[in-house]
């Protein structure tokens, strides 16, 4: 029996592979399988695989790269993501249990891996965890979020699978140059460039001396954390390790700051809020930096640098989406306002630099 909402999943071949290669799951030639798309990401694809029927159904999660994209390159490298997940599993950072990696692309049309299904919610709105309407609860969750990031950066980096191939020297300079190149490549005629030019020049000139390297998640925000619905300060699992790398840990903090919209930010920035960082009780950006520094026991000097970099990075990501819309590669109406959003984020980064402050002006 083969059912589900993803006819391109080749469940018959998947069943055969599970039976032959993952005996711990107990899949036989007659075991019903279902596959349902999970999550709303735009990069790697996630599926909930149901094994069995009715009350006896068990679930595992399957991750694969986008259809038609090589699964051994960059963020779509399934081997790489599986190795990182395996290295982090069992540490102080909660992650799904890695189960198996399939490098045979003939099974479902691409390399993939399996991991356990974590019970929890990704908080994108207060409706996902209504208890967060209590500011005290919201504060505890935001504290847990940054504490877990600090715990990740404290893991022994030399034991990480990416360490031997890491290009630690010059990491920061490459990051600044990389995101500046991406901004230029995504540029559209209607998005101003003056603020971006000044921001990237300042980031290049003021690059702080590096800290010892750590494992970076590179996309640390609320909707990549599965938390307990009743006690949302309890993180059940950290997801989406596809962009993990080795580098200066403050660049990971910077990405979080770039997404961390406060309740008193400009109204248009409020539209970007991912998760509930602008809810009552949530840590402010300055409190986020201070708590991270205290948890790690390392200074976070020039916090405005990391906020400006985070804003610039997220602005580039937003502009890339808008550029796709302008070129007609997507008709998604939600993308129509993103050019103004990217410009506003660069303007916000420049204002933060000019006033040397993480607070809105």
N, C-alpha and C positions, 0 to 999 in steps of 0.2 A: 504493500500500500504506500502510495506517494502522494502527499497533499501539501498545500501551502500556497503562499502568495507570490512565490518567486519561481516561475517556470524555467528560468535560465540557470537554476542552481544545480541541475543534474543530480537529483537526490538519489537516483538508483546507483549511480557511480559512487556518490558519497557514502551510501550505505555499505557498498562493497568494501570501500577503503576503511571505514570504521570497523567493520567486522574483521578485516585482515590485520589492521595496524594498531587499533586501539581496543584491545580485548577488555580493558577495564570498564568500558561503557556497556558491555553486554549486548551489542547490536548483532542481530542475526539476519539471515536472508529475508525473514518475514517481519522484521521490526518496522512498524510505521514510523516515518520521518516527516516532519513539517519544517518549513523554513519561512521565517517572517523577518522582513527588514526591520532593524532596530536602530534607534538614533536618527539624527538628522544631519550628520556631517556631510561635508562636500568633498572629502578626500577619501580615505579608506572606507570600505563598506563593512557594516556590522550586521550579522544575522543571528536571530534567536532560533536555534535548532531544537525542535521538540522530538524526543525519543520515546516511543511508546504511544499509548492511547489512553484517553479518559483520565481517571484519577492517577493512573500509573505513569503518566508522562513525566519524563525528566527533561531538563533543559541545559544546554551548553551554548556558549557564544562562539560564533565563527567570524573571524576577521580576514578580509581579503582586500587586495588593491582594486582600484577602479577597473571596470571592464575595458579591455583594449590598451591598458597601460602596463608596462613591464613591472613585475612585482619584485624586482631585485635592485631598484634604484631609489635612493633617497628616502623620502617619507613613505614610499610604497614598498619598501623592502621588508617583506614579511619575516624573513630570517632575523633581521636586525631587531624588529619590534619584539619578536618572540624571545630573543636572547636577553633583551633589556628587561622584559617582564619577568623572565626566569631569574635574573640576577637580583631584582628588587624583591621578589616574592620571599617571604620568610623574614623580612627585615621589619623595622619599625614603621615602614610605610605600607599601608594596606593596599593590596592589588588583587585582581582575580587570580585564581590558581591556573598557571599554564598547564595545558593537558598534552597537546601534541602539535607538531609542525608537519605540514604536508608540502613537500617541494615538487611533487609531481603535478604539473599544471594540467595534465589530461583529465584529472579527476573532476574538477568543476570549472576548468578553463582558466585557472590562475592559482598561484601559490596561496596557501592560507594556513591559519593556525586556529586551534581551539583553546578556549579557556573557560573557566567556571562562570556561571551566571551569578552575579552578586545581587543580593536583595537590598535595594535602596532606591533613592530618588535623586535625580539631578535637578537641583533647585534653579529654575529659570524664572519663576514667579512665586509670589507668596502663596498662591493656591497649591503649589507642589508640597509645601510643608507649612500649613496654616499656623502652627505654633510660633513661626518666625515673626508673626505680627507683634509678638511680645519683644520689645527692644532688648531685654536681657537675654532672651534666647538667641536673637540675631547677633548680639555681640559675641556670645559663646561660639556660634558657628564660624564667624569671621576670624576669631582667634584660632580655632582649630584649623582653619584653612591655611593660615600663615605658619602655624606651628608645624604642620605636616610638610610644608615646603622646606622649612628649616631642617626638619628631620631628614628629608631626602638629601639635602646638600651635605649633611653630616655623615652619610654612608661612606665607607672606604672606597674611594674612587678607583684605586689601583686594582680592585677586584671586579670592576665593571667591564663588560665585554667590549665596550667601545674604547677603552683606555689606551690600548696598545697602538691603535690607529689614529688617536686623537691628535689634532694639530693645535696644541695648546698655545704655543708662541704666536703672538699676533692675532689671537682670537677676537679681541675687542675691535681692533682696526678693521678686520675682515667683516665683522658684523655691520659696522657703520657703513662701509663701502658697499656691501651687498644690498642693504636696504635702500641706499641712495640710488644704486643702479636700477633696482626694481621700481622705484618711484619714477625714474626717468622713462623706463620702458612702458609704464602704464599711463603716462601723461596723456591728458585730453585737452583740447584747446580751451575749454571753459573753466578749467581748474587752475587758479593762480599758482605760480611757482616761487614767488619771492620768499615767502615764509619758509618753505621747504629748503631752499638754497641756504638760507641763513642758519636754519636748525642743523642741517647736516654738516655745514662748515664748523659750527660751534661744537657739535658732537665729536668731530674729528680732531679739533684743536684741543679740547678739554678732556680727552679720554683719560680716566684715572689709571693709576698703576694697577696691574691685575692682582686679584686674590688667587690663592691656590685653587686649582681646578676642582670641579665637582660634577656629579651627574646632574644634568639639567633636563627637566621635563619639556620646557619650551612652549607650553600652552596652558599654564596653571591658572585656572579660573573655575568659578563655581560649577559651571555646567560640565566640567570634566571630573567632578567628584560625585560619587554616589554616597549619600548620607542616609542615616536612619530617619525615617519620616517623623517619628515621635520624638526622637532625641537627636536633632540634626547637627549637633556639635560632634557626634560620633561619625567619623568617616569610615564607610564600609569598604570602599574601593576607589582607587585613582585610575582613571581610564585614559585611553588615547596617548600612547607612548610613541607614536610614529615619528615625532620630531625630536626625540630625546638625543642629547649629545653631551660631550664633555667640554666644559669651558668655565669661564668666570661666573660663579653662581649669581652675581648681582644682575646679570642679564636675564635670568629667570624671574627674579624679583621685578625687574623693569617691565617685563611683559605683563605681569599681574597688575602693576601700577597703571599701565596704559589702558587696561580694561576697567580699572577700578573707578567707576563714576560715583561721585558723592551726591548727597541730597541737595547740596547748594551749588552744584555745577550749572552751567548754562543749560537752558531747556532743551536745546538741540542735542547736547551731549547726553541728556537723560535718555534720549531715544536709543542710544547705543548700549545702554546698561545691559550687560549679560549677567543673568542671575539677579541678585537683589542687593548689590553693593550700595545702592542708594536708599535702602530701607532704614527706618529708625533703629538706632542701636548699633549699626554696622560700624566697624572701625573706619576712621578716616584714613586717607593715604599716609599722613604723617604718623598716625598710630600704627599703621601697618608696618612702615619702615622701622619704627622704634621697637616694635615687638619682635620683628625678624632679627634685628641686631642683637637684642637681648637673648633670644633663643639660641642664636648661633654663637654668641660671644665674640662677634667680630664687628668692627665699625662699618657703618654704611655712610661713608663721607659723601658729600655733595649729592644728597638725595635727589635734587632737582635734575641732575644729569640722568639718573635712571628713570625718572618720570618722563623727561623729554624724549629719551630714547624709546621708552615704551609707547608713548603717544605716536612718535614717528613711525614705529614698526606697525602699529595697528592702523595708522593712516594709510600706509602703503597697502596693507591687506584690503582695506576698504576701497582704495582707489583701483586696485586690480579688479575687484568685483564690478565697480562702476565702469571701468574700461571695457569689460566684456559686454555690458549693457549697451554702451555707446557704439560698439562695433557690431551690434546685432547678434552676438553669440548667445544671448539670453533675452527673453521677453518678460522676465520676472519684474513686475512693476515695483516691487520693493527696492530694486536696485536704483531706481530713477533719482533718488535724493542723495545717493552715496557720494557723489562728487562734492556736494556742499559739505557733507560730513567729513570727508577727507581733508578738505581745506580748513574746516573749523578745527580739526584736531591738530593740524600743523600750526595754525594760529595760536591755539592753546599752548602748544609746546613752546612757541616763541615767547608768549606772554610769561610762562613759567620761568623761562631763562632770564628774561628782562627783569623780573621781580624777584628772582631767586626764591621762589616759593612753590610749595605743592598745593596751596590753597587757591580757589578760584578768584579771578579778578573781574 
